[in-house]
Amino acid sequence: MENKYQALLFDRIQENYNAFTAEWAALAPEELIEKAEEIYAVQMTKKHLMSYVDEQQAAWLLRFENPLEVVRDRWIAENGMELVHDEDFAHVLWAVMDSQDTEKLYALSKGAEPSTNRDRPVTVREFIEKHQGVAYDMMTPGGYVYLTPEKAQLLLDGQSTKGHPGSPECAVEIPAEELLEQVVVNARFSDGAWHLLSDYIYEMDMEQEQTPMEGVTLC
């Protein structure tokens, strides 16, 4: 059967939604008012999610007992009560799957095993290759870098870009390879652009060795 995981996810989402509606039905009016944002987020997630989930993503989400809750929480964190645009929901879905915390925070379905290699750093090159056609507002060791979609592609093609410490008049050239091989420490999508914090990978490795209980989270 083609798209079997998408079909299964559709059914799971409906089950999750039915459980939520049963929970809401038992609440007093004042409790419903307090949960207004959560209720709205559940409804928006149910309405839009299946339009942007491919077969591979559906299989991954099915590993959780309540994928509707998983995506809902990320949507609230990134969008609040704002209207969801197509690209926003696509990025919310990516953020859920790429976050190292997702599997730690939500119950897995019976028999589902945690993903392997979740702690491997994501390089700037990998991130841009995976999210093309958008702008990037970056804070790097070499300064602030802003890339239009066109400049991001030129960077992937090997062209250097400019970074500055806070004043564009002090901008300096940053070689493409130097920037692309850095790792993404933090990522957030808003206002049509990715806002990234990057660092040299050897510096992150040293920090992880010094503080083994602390990991870098890509959100």
Residue pairs with C-beta under 8 A, 6 or more apart in sequence:
1 7
3 55
3 58
4 55
5 55
5 56
5 58
5 59
5 62
6 50
6 53
6 54
6 55
6 58
8 58
8 62
9 50
9 53
9 58
9 61
9 62
9 67
10 50
12 61
12 62
12 67
12 68
13 46
13 49
13 50
13 67
13 68
14 46
16 66
16 67
16 68
16 69
17 42
17 46
17 68
19 66
20 39
20 42
20 68
24 32
24 35
24 39
27 35
32 39
37 76
37 80
37 81
38 72
38 76
40 81
41 72
41 75
41 76
42 68
42 72
44 75
44 84
45 68
45 71
45 72
45 75
46 68
48 84
48 89
49 68
49 71
49 89
49 93
51 89
52 86
52 89
52 90
52 93
53 61
53 93
57 93
57 97
60 97
61 67
61 70
61 71
62 109
63 108
63 109
63 112
64 70
64 106
64 107
64 108
64 109
64 112
65 106
65 107
65 108
65 109
66 106
66 107
69 106
70 96
70 102
70 106
71 92
71 93
71 96
74 92
74 95
74 96
74 99
75 84
75 89
75 92
78 88
78 91
78 92
78 95
78 188
78 189
78 190
79 88
79 92
87 134
87 192
88 189
91 131
91 189
94 130
94 131
95 187
95 189
95 219
96 102
98 122
98 218
99 217
99 218
99 219
100 118
100 119
100 215
100 217
100 218
101 217
101 219
103 114
103 115
103 118
108 114
119 215
121 183
121 184
121 201
121 204
121 216
122 183
122 184
122 218
123 180
123 181
123 182
123 183
123 184
123 201
124 138
124 179
124 180
124 181
124 182
124 183
124 184
124 196
124 198
125 156
125 180
125 181
127 184
127 187
127 194
127 196
128 136
128 152
128 155
128 156
128 180
129 156
131 194
132 149
132 152
132 153
133 149
134 149
134 152
134 189
134 192
134 193
134 194
135 146
135 147
135 148
135 149
135 152
135 192
135 193
135 194
136 145
136 146
136 147
136 152
136 193
136 194
136 196
137 144
137 146
137 193
137 194
137 195
137 196
138 144
138 145
138 146
138 147
138 195
138 196
138 197
138 198
139 145
139 196
139 197
139 198
140 163
140 174
140 179
140 182
140 198
140 199
141 182
141 198
141 199
141 200
142 163
142 172
142 174
142 178
142 179
143 163
143 164
143 165
143 166
143 171
143 172
143 174
144 163
144 164
144 165
144 166
145 161
145 162
145 163
145 174
145 179
147 155
147 161
151 161
154 161
155 161
155 176
155 179
155 180
156 176
156 180
157 176
158 176
158 177
159 176
160 173
160 174
160 175
160 176
161 173
161 174
161 176
161 179
162 171
162 172
162 173
162 174
163 171
163 172
163 174
164 170
164 171
164 172
179 198
181 201
182 198
182 199
182 200
182 201
183 198
183 199
183 200
183 201
183 204
183 216
184 196
184 197
184 198
184 218
185 197
185 198
185 199
185 204
185 216
185 218
186 196
186 197
186 217
186 218
186 219
187 194
187 195
187 196
187 197
187 218
187 219
188 194
188 195
188 219
189 195
204 216
207 214
208 214
208 215
208 216
